[in-house]
């Protein structure tokens, strides 16, 4: 037996002696989505360990952090961004309409010129 194979064999024997018997089953079970009962137990355990008012304290602490924009600031920034985007869309649309109008007028002018030549020819 190669020294490497022997080392792996010793490792397997040692791991089998240390790990609980249902270790493989628990590992495989942990790879699947927890059951609804497990989620309920998790929520209950978490709720029991978190003191009352935790969410309020976290939000208050977050508001005290310097450099974090307030909700009103975020709303104002969003509104300004939307306004800039709207102006850009309107300008792009008016430019494309003007270009299309010029193209159409040039086409009609060309047609009018051809018709005028035909009338003058006759």
Backbone as CSV, one residue per row, in Angstrom:
resi,resn,N_x,N_y,N_z,CA_x,CA_y,CA_z,C_x,C_y,C_z
1,UNK,0.847,-1.173,0.000,0.000,0.000,0.000,0.893,1.237,0.000
2,UNK,0.535,2.212,-0.824,1.306,3.442,-0.915,1.128,4.239,0.370
3,UNK,2.138,5.036,0.722,2.026,5.835,1.938,0.822,6.793,1.901
4,UNK,0.513,7.318,0.704,-0.613,8.251,0.594,-1.930,7.516,0.840
5,UNK,-2.082,6.325,0.259,-3.304,5.545,0.472,-3.439,5.156,1.942
6,UNK,-2.332,4.812,2.555,-2.346,4.452,3.973,-2.780,5.652,4.826
7,UNK,-2.287,6.844,4.471,-2.659,8.050,5.217,-4.155,8.326,5.081
8,UNK,-4.693,8.159,3.864,-6.126,8.370,3.670,-6.937,7.352,4.460
9,UNK,-6.470,6.128,4.485,-7.159,5.084,5.246,-7.185,5.427,6.731
10,UNK,-6.039,5.860,7.267,-5.989,6.264,8.680,-6.912,7.449,8.956
11,UNK,-6.958,8.396,8.012,-7.818,9.558,8.180,-9.289,9.143,8.207
12,UNK,-9.686,8.233,7.321,-11.078,7.768,7.306,-11.428,7.062,8.613
13,UNK,-10.515,6.221,9.101,-10.770,5.503,10.354,-10.895,6.496,11.507
14,UNK,-10.007,7.473,11.554,-10.039,8.479,12.619,-11.321,9.310,12.549
15,UNK,-11.703,9.734,11.318,-12.919,10.533,11.158,-14.148,9.714,11.544
16,UNK,-14.172,8.449,11.167,-15.310,7.602,11.518,-15.434,7.452,13.030
17,UNK,-14.321,7.461,13.730,-14.371,7.331,15.185,-14.766,8.627,15.880
18,UNK,-14.524,9.772,15.267,-14.789,11.062,15.894,-16.170,11.606,15.544
19,UNK,-16.589,11.437,14.300,-17.856,12.011,13.846,-19.034,11.209,14.378
20,UNK,-20.151,11.901,14.629,-21.350,11.172,15.063,-21.857,10.261,13.951
21,UNK,-22.621,9.240,14.342,-23.085,8.247,13.375,-23.977,8.867,12.299
22,UNK,-24.793,9.858,12.650,-25.715,10.432,11.672,-25.130,11.675,10.974
23,UNK,-23.805,11.803,10.993,-23.165,12.982,10.415,-23.484,13.136,8.927
24,UNK,-23.347,12.047,8.171,-23.585,12.115,6.725,-25.036,12.469,6.439
25,UNK,-25.964,11.912,7.198,-27.385,12.209,7.001,-27.657,13.683,7.290
26,UNK,-27.065,14.207,8.359,-27.273,15.624,8.696,-26.679,16.538,7.640
27,UNK,-25.519,16.178,7.092,-24.911,16.997,6.039,-25.800,17.005,4.806
28,UNK,-26.293,15.839,4.399,-27.176,15.772,3.234,-28.479,16.523,3.481
29,UNK,-29.026,16.434,4.689,-30.260,17.134,5.020,-30.053,18.641,4.991
30,UNK,-28.862,19.097,5.367,-28.605,20.540,5.390,-28.484,21.121,3.993
31,UNK,-28.283,20.270,2.975,-28.185,20.780,1.611,-29.560,21.013,1.004
32,UNK,-30.609,20.526,1.626,-31.965,20.735,1.127,-32.587,21.926,1.851
33,UNK,-33.645,22.452,1.260,-34.343,23.576,1.886,-34.993,23.115,3.177
34,UNK,-34.891,23.923,4.225,-35.495,23.533,5.501,-37.016,23.420,5.386
35,UNK,-37.572,22.589,6.220,-39.022,22.415,6.225,-39.682,23.638,6.867
36,UNK,-40.972,23.838,6.632,-41.665,24.962,7.270,-41.574,24.917,8.796
37,UNK,-41.586,23.721,9.361,-41.470,23.601,10.818,-40.094,24.080,11.292
38,UNK,-39.049,23.786,10.504,-37.708,24.242,10.871,-37.622,25.763,10.801
39,UNK,-38.245,26.368,9.781,-38.251,27.839,9.694,-38.988,28.437,10.889
40,UNK,-40.105,27.813,11.271,-40.867,28.310,12.426,-40.033,28.232,13.691
41,UNK,-39.332,27.106,13.906,-38.467,26.980,15.082,-37.351,28.017,15.056
42,UNK,-36.795,28.264,13.860,-35.738,29.252,13.727,-36.248,30.646,14.078
43,UNK,-37.430,30.999,13.576,-38.012,32.309,13.901,-38.273,32.441,15.395
44,UNK,-38.825,31.386,15.985,-39.126,31.427,17.421,-37.846,31.562,18.239
45,UNK,-36.813,30.819,17.864,-35.543,30.894,18.579,-34.930,32.279,18.428
46,UNK,-34.962,32.804,17.219,-34.426,34.143,16.989,-35.196,35.196,17.748
47,UNK,-36.522,35.084,17.744,-37.345,36.063,18.460,-37.097,35.998,19.956
48,UNK,-36.817,34.805,20.467,-36.560,34.670,21.899,-35.221,35.289,22.298
49,UNK,-34.274,35.333,21.366,-32.944,35.849,21.694,-32.787,37.343,21.414
50,UNK,-33.697,37.927,20.656,-33.602,39.353,20.337,-34.490,40.121,21.308
51,UNK,-33.907,41.149,21.915,-34.669,41.945,22.872,-35.705,42.793,22.161
52,UNK,-36.705,43.174,22.888,-37.766,44.013,22.357,-37.193,45.354,21.901
53,UNK,-37.676,45.864,20.766,-37.220,47.147,20.248,-35.931,47.071,19.455
54,UNK,-35.500,45.874,19.100,-34.238,45.700,18.386,-34.240,46.441,17.055
55,UNK,-35.308,46.275,16.280,-35.365,46.908,14.962,-35.310,48.422,15.079
56,UNK,-36.023,48.980,16.045,-36.000,50.429,16.251,-34.618,50.931,16.626
57,UNK,-33.924,50.168,17.469,-32.573,50.569,17.860,-31.606,50.510,16.680
58,UNK,-31.759,49.487,15.836,-30.892,49.370,14.655,-31.132,50.533,13.710
59,UNK,-32.400,50.868,13.468,-32.703,51.991,12.577,-32.207,53.310,13.157
60,UNK,-32.364,53.504,14.462,-31.872,54.739,15.081,-30.356,54.828,14.975
61,UNK,-29.670,53.714,15.180,-28.211,53.718,15.063,-27.784,53.992,13.626
62,UNK,-28.527,53.451,12.667,-28.190,53.681,11.260,-28.388,55.145,10.889
63,UNK,-29.388,55.785,11.478,-29.624,57.200,11.186,-28.544,58.095,11.768
64,UNK,-27.889,57.630,12.804,-26.844,58.435,13.438,-25.496,58.314,12.740
65,UNK,-25.361,57.369,11.815,-24.091,57.185,11.112,-23.876,58.379,10.191
66,UNK,-22.737,59.049,10.314,-22.503,60.200,9.433,-22.303,59.735,7.988
67,UNK,-22.817,60.531,7.079,-22.647,60.224,5.667,-23.740,59.366,5.088
68,UNK,-24.642,58.861,5.910,-25.752,58.063,5.394,-26.888,59.032,5.063
69,UNK,-27.324,59.073,3.794,-28.368,60.025,3.423,-29.708,59.667,4.063
70,UNK,-30.447,60.709,4.418,-31.772,60.505,4.989,-32.730,60.078,3.881
71,UNK,-33.886,59.611,4.288,-34.880,59.152,3.326,-35.306,60.295,2.408
72,UNK,-35.464,61.492,2.962,-35.845,62.645,2.158,-34.762,62.974,1.131
73,UNK,-33.491,62.858,1.535,-32.389,63.090,0.594,-32.408,62.066,-0.536
74,UNK,-32.654,60.822,-0.203,-32.715,59.774,-1.220,-33.879,60.019,-2.177
75,UNK,-35.016,60.458,-1.620,-36.176,60.750,-2.456,-35.883,61.916,-3.389
76,UNK,-35.257,62.957,-2.864,-34.916,64.124,-3.690,-33.948,63.731,-4.799
77,UNK,-32.971,62.915,-4.479,-32.015,62.459,-5.489,-32.721,61.630,-6.560
78,UNK,-33.640,60.776,-6.140,-34.391,59.952,-7.098,-35.251,60.827,-7.999
79,UNK,-35.904,61.832,-7.421,-36.747,62.728,-8.210,-35.905,63.525,-9.207
80,UNK,-34.734,63.999,-8.775,-33.856,64.741,-9.671,-33.368,63.845,-10.809
81,UNK,-33.030,62.617,-10.499,-32.597,61.671,-11.523,-33.716,61.412,-12.525
82,UNK,-34.935,61.218,-12.023,-36.076,60.994,-12.914,-36.312,62.210,-13.805
83,UNK,-36.173,63.417,-13.247,-36.364,64.629,-14.042,-35.309,64.734,-15.141
84,UNK,-34.070,64.464,-14.825,-32.996,64.510,-15.825,-33.259,63.484,-16.927
85,UNK,-33.681,62.288,-16.552,-33.986,61.254,-17.541,-35.154,61.681,-18.427
86,UNK,-36.176,62.287,-17.843,-37.330,62.745,-18.612,-36.922,63.817,-19.615
87,UNK,-36.100,64.755,-19.175,-35.616,65.808,-20.083,-34.806,65.189,-21.214
88,UNK,-33.968,64.237,-20.904,-33.157,63.585,-21.937,-34.043,62.856,-22.946
89,UNK,-35.079,62.195,-22.478,-35.988,61.473,-23.372,-36.737,62.464,-24.270
90,UNK,-37.223,63.560,-23.681,-37.957,64.558,-24.470,-37.053,65.174,-25.531
91,UNK,-35.827,65.514,-25.149,-34.896,66.096,-26.121,-34.562,65.113,-27.235
92,UNK,-34.314,63.879,-26.883,-34.000,62.864,-27.902,-35.187,62.659,-28.835
93,UNK,-36.398,62.640,-28.266,-37.597,62.448,-29.083,-37.795,63.638,-30.035
94,UNK,-37.654,64.861,-29.514,-37.859,66.029,-30.370,-36.801,66.086,-31.476
95,UNK,-35.578,65.700,-31.167,-34.531,65.670,-32.190,-34.847,64.646,-33.268
96,UNK,-35.279,63.460,-32.861,-35.591,62.427,-33.856,-36.801,62.824,-34.690
97,UNK,-37.797,63.487,-34.081,-38.962,63.944,-34.838,-38.543,65.008,-35.846
98,UNK,-37.681,65.947,-35.427,-37.228,66.999,-36.335,-36.446,66.403,-37.514
99,UNK,-35.574,65.449,-37.241,-34.805,64.806,-38.316,-35.737,64.074,-39.275
100,UNK,-36.727,63.367,-38.732,-37.680,62.640,-39.575,-38.511,63.610,-40.412
101,UNK,-38.936,64.725,-39.815,-39.684,65.735,-40.578,-38.849,66.297,-41.722
102,UNK,-37.580,66.603,-41.449,-36.710,67.124,-42.503,-36.523,66.106,-43.620
103,UNK,-36.390,64.840,-43.257,-36.242,63.782,-44.254,-37.516,63.658,-45.097
104,UNK,-38.675,63.710,-44.436,-39.945,63.618,-45.162,-40.137,64.824,-46.079
105,UNK,-39.840,66.024,-45.573,-39.980,67.224,-46.395,-39.038,67.181,-47.595
106,UNK,-37.836,66.692,-47.402,-36.900,66.568,-48.524,-37.439,65.596,-49.559
107,UNK,-38.040,64.503,-49.118,-38.639,63.534,-50.045,-39.788,64.147,-50.819
108,UNK,-40.644,64.886,-50.107,-41.775,65.533,-50.774,-41.281,66.617,-51.738
109,UNK,-40.245,67.331,-51.352,-39.690,68.363,-52.236,-39.144,67.740,-53.512
110,UNK,-38.496,66.614,-53.372,-37.962,65.916,-54.539,-39.110,65.467,-55.445
111,UNK,-40.176,64.956,-54.855,-41.335,64.529,-55.632,-41.981,65.730,-56.334
112,UNK,-42.073,66.839,-55.622,-42.655,68.056,-56.223,-41.797,68.541,-57.378
113,UNK,-40.491,68.467,-57.244,-39.593,68.884,-58.319,-39.777,68.005,-59.558
114,UNK,-39.906,66.703,-59.353,-40.112,65.783,-60.470,-41.444,66.082,-61.146
115,UNK,-42.505,66.312,-60.355,-43.810,66.626,-60.938,-43.765,67.945,-61.706
116,UNK,-43.053,68.928,-61.195,-42.930,70.218,-61.885,-42.198,70.054,-63.227
117,UNK,-41.179,69.203,-63.226,-40.462,68.945,-64.478,-41.368,68.267,-65.495
118,UNK,-42.196,67.344,-65.027,-43.122,66.649,-65.924,-44.128,67.635,-66.495
119,UNK,-44.661,68.543,-65.662,-45.634,69.535,-66.141,-44.982,70.495,-67.122
120,UNK,-43.743,70.874,-66.873,-43.049,71.791,-67.778,-42.685,71.093,-69.083
121,UNK,-42.485,69.794,-69.047,-42.097,69.045,-70.226,-43.261,68.932,-71.215
122,UNK,-44.473,68.847,-70.675,-45.636,68.645,-71.522,-46.038,69.905,-72.126
